């Protein structure tokens, strides 16, 4: 009897209403039912949480366990019904077996309390069942629910692969019962006027949800910032139209139908493109597109000379409306192998153009290309072409000049505007006297009020660029300091005599 004083001996002692084998069997059943509940909870959370892409990758390598997990994921609704059935049955059995067992043990423990017999009888009848219920509920929640769920969420792939085969076997064994329960559910729902959707809602991820996953760093931490931007651009690409990304009509560099090969070369020097629309009477009458690469063979055979018209090599132009979606345009350009299309408005007039490069830039972002925007071109021994946004100090260093600088402008374009005291048009010239020599500045490319290319010509002496292959120091709109002259910028400058000369452009820049 002295052995019964320890808690362990009390636990192993059979109460008067139960025999030793009964106590051991019932406690073992309680432990087994909690373990069974934990098994179904672990299976449910691990199969649902494991990434399908990872399972598909393992299946492609021949992983047998992953194949089982893949089968369970394909019939996820049936699996969840099976796990729910297992959890419910194990919980009911635990309450049925465990409550009376724990209550009997608690009654026996109460008899060992240093209280009178009447008090012990009162306690055994009044608190035994509540204490047994709370104890079982605690064990069920902690050991049967929370712990297995946490472990399954921490190691979903490993646990799913280990428990997958046994889970599939249990699902097949319980399939008749699951089918009966599902049919009963559908019948009750139909009587209530509710139609069940047979599609597996666990498989559906809406574009909005996927986009939210991509933009939330905590959801997919392995994605870099650049990767997130590209994936986000893909979603924006779906709803964008041609009008949003096209090169507008005012920025199109086009050649007339009568243009020669020399005219094409001159335009390439100015704008740096390889494809140009060919126009008839106006930009609304586009006859086709010329691609410089198509002229390589006739040029190598001597068929093409500087004065040769390029009309025979004009390709038909594809025309699309402004409202066309970008994903549809991309499909059309891939099928037709066209890298440039003409965009027209509702009245059939030319609104702009779109290239394959423009579409790619919508997804991967603007391509940082120093040519032709930041490229310096030595046209001949007396002529150099600079980007208009080139830092004026860079121009002075490259050409060994001493053009006056000012706090009111920082760029070559700003200098020309300050000297002319207006925004020049294409092919408008500034004649500037510099250290006893004449410099001719000609605007050869512009987009509205924005100057793009300026040609510098010195007739009296050769004009050689120092380090011509290095890109120019181009100031962007976000750089500190103005690139164009401000009001009153020309005051106080040591200016030489200037002339304003306008010439007719050889190409249409509209």
ZIKA-V778672 format. One record per pair of residues at least 6 apart in sequence whose ideal C-beta (glycine too) atoms are under 7 Angstrom apart, sorted by the first residue. I is the first residue (numbers start at 1). GAP is how many residues later the second one is. If there is no record, write none. Layout:
BEGIN
((I	GAP) (I	GAP))
END
This chain:
BEGIN
((3	6) (4	6) (4	9) (10	99) (10	102) (13	95) (14	6) (14	8) (14	9) (15	89) (15	90) (15	92) (15	93) (17	87) (18	86) (26	71) (26	75) (27	74) (29	68) (30	64) (30	67) (30	68) (30	71) (33	57) (33	60) (33	61) (34	60) (34	105) (34	106) (34	109) (34	110) (36	50) (36	54) (37	50) (37	53) (37	54) (37	103) (37	107) (38	105) (38	106) (38	110) (40	43) (40	46) (40	47) (41	46) (41	103) (41	104) (41	107) (41	108) (42	106) (42	109) (42	110) (42	117) (42	121) (43	40) (43	120) (43	124) (44	36) (44	39) (45	104) (45	107) (45	108) (46	106) (46	110) (46	113) (46	114) (46	117) (47	22) (47	25) (47	26) (47	32) (47	113) (49	103) (49	104) (49	107) (50	19) (50	106) (50	107) (50	110) (52	21) (54	103) (55	11) (55	14) (55	15) (55	18) (56	14) (58	8) (59	7) (59	8) (59	11) (65	96) (65	99) (65	100) (66	95) (68	96) (68	97) (68	100) (69	91) (69	92) (69	95) (71	97) (72	7) (72	92) (72	95) (72	96) (76	124) (76	126) (77	123) (78	93) (78	100) (79	92) (81	97) (81	100) (81	101) (82	88) (82	89) (82	92) (82	96) (85	89) (85	92) (85	93) (85	96) (91	49) (94	42) (94	46) (95	41) (98	38) (99	30) (99	33) (99	34) (99	37) (102	30) (102	33) (102	34) (103	25) (103	26) (103	29) (106	22) (106	25) (106	26) (107	17) (107	21) (110	10) (110	13) (110	14) (111	9) (113	7) (151	8) (152	7) (186	10) (189	7) (207	28) (211	21) (211	24) (213	6) (213	7) (214	6) (214	9) (214	14) (214	17) (214	18) (215	13) (215	17) (229	136) (230	133) (230	134) (233	129) (233	130) (234	129) (237	89) (237	90) (237	125) (237	126) (238	89) (240	86) (240	122) (241	81) (241	82) (241	83) (241	84) (241	85) (242	78) (242	80) (242	82) (242	84) (242	87) (242	101) (242	112) (243	79) (243	80) (245	81) (245	109) (245	113) (245	117) (246	97) (246	105) (246	106) (246	107) (246	108) (247	105) (247	106) (248	104) (249	34) (249	101) (249	102) (249	103) (249	261) (250	197) (250	198) (250	260) (251	196) (252	25) (252	31) (252	100) (252	101) (252	258) (253	14) (253	18) (253	20) (253	23) (253	254) (253	256) (254	22) (254	23) (254	25) (254	29) (254	253) (254	254) (255	8) (255	9) (255	12) (255	21) (255	23) (255	35) (255	252) (256	23) (256	252) (257	21) (257	22) (257	23) (257	30) (257	54) (258	51) (259	51) (260	46) (260	47) (260	48) (260	49) (260	50) (261	43) (261	44) (261	45) (261	47) (261	49) (262	44) (262	45) (263	243) (263	244) (264	26) (264	28) (264	46) (266	240) (267	9) (267	240) (268	24) (269	108) (269	110) (269	116) (270	174) (270	175) (270	183) (271	101) (271	174) (272	99) (272	100) (272	103) (274	17) (274	18) (274	19) (275	14) (275	15) (275	16) (275	64) (275	65) (276	13) (276	14) (277	9) (277	12) (277	40) (277	65) (277	76) (278	8) (278	9) (278	10) (278	11) (278	12) (278	36) (279	6) (279	7) (279	8) (279	229) (280	7) (283	67) (283	225) (283	227) (284	65) (284	66) (286	31) (286	56) (286	64) (287	27) (288	26) (288	27) (288	28) (288	29) (289	26) (289	28) (289	51) (290	20) (290	23) (290	24) (291	24) (294	19) (295	9) (295	18) (298	6) (317	25) (318	18) (318	20) (318	23) (318	24) (319	22) (319	23) (319	25) (320	9) (320	21) (320	23) (321	23) (322	21) (322	23) (322	29) (326	33) (326	36) (329	25) (329	30) (330	29) (333	6) (333	8) (333	23) (339	16) (339	17) (340	13) (340	15) (341	12) (341	13) (342	8) (342	11) (343	8) (343	9) (343	10) (343	11) (344	6) (344	7) (345	6) (361	6) (370	101) (373	14) (373	101) (374	13) (374	97) (374	98) (374	100) (375	96) (376	8) (376	10) (376	22) (376	89) (376	92) (376	96) (377	7) (377	8) (378	6) (378	87) (378	90) (379	6) (381	81) (382	75) (382	76) (382	77) (382	80) (382	81) (383	72) (383	74) (383	80) (384	15) (384	72) (384	79) (384	81) (385	59) (385	68) (385	70) (386	9) (386	26) (386	68) (386	70) (386	86) (387	65) (387	66) (387	85) (387	87) (388	23) (388	24) (388	25) (388	63) (388	64) (388	65) (388	66) (389	22) (389	24) (389	85) (389	86) (389	94) (390	21) (390	22) (390	82) (390	83) (390	84) (391	19) (391	20) (391	82) (391	84) (392	11) (392	13) (392	18) (392	19) (392	20) (392	23) (393	12) (394	78) (394	79) (395	6) (395	8) (395	17) (396	6) (396	7) (397	69) (398	67) (398	68) (398	69) (399	64) (399	66) (401	33) (402	33) (403	12) (404	89) (404	90) (406	83) (406	87) (408	10) (408	74) (408	77) (408	78) (408	81) (409	6) (409	9) (409	73) (409	74) (409	75) (409	76) (409	80) (410	65) (410	71) (410	72) (410	73) (411	64) (411	72) (412	42) (413	38) (413	41) (413	70) (413	71) (414	69) (414	70) (414	71) (416	8) (416	14) (416	25) (416	38) (417	6) (417	67) (417	68) (418	67) (418	71) (418	72) (418	75) (419	11) (419	13) (419	76) (419	79) (420	10) (420	80) (421	69) (423	26) (424	19) (425	18) (426	17) (426	18) (426	19) (426	20) (426	79) (426	83) (427	15) (427	16) (427	17) (427	75) (427	76) (427	78) (428	15) (428	72) (428	74) (429	11) (429	12) (429	13) (429	72) (430	11) (430	68) (431	7) (431	9) (431	67) (431	68) (431	70) (432	7) (432	9) (432	64) (432	66) (433	63) (433	64) (434	62) (437	21) (437	23) (437	24) (438	21) (438	22) (439	17) (439	19) (440	17) (441	13) (441	15) (442	12) (442	13) (442	15) (443	8) (443	11) (444	9) (444	11) (445	7) (445	8) (445	64) (446	6) (456	7) (475	8))
END
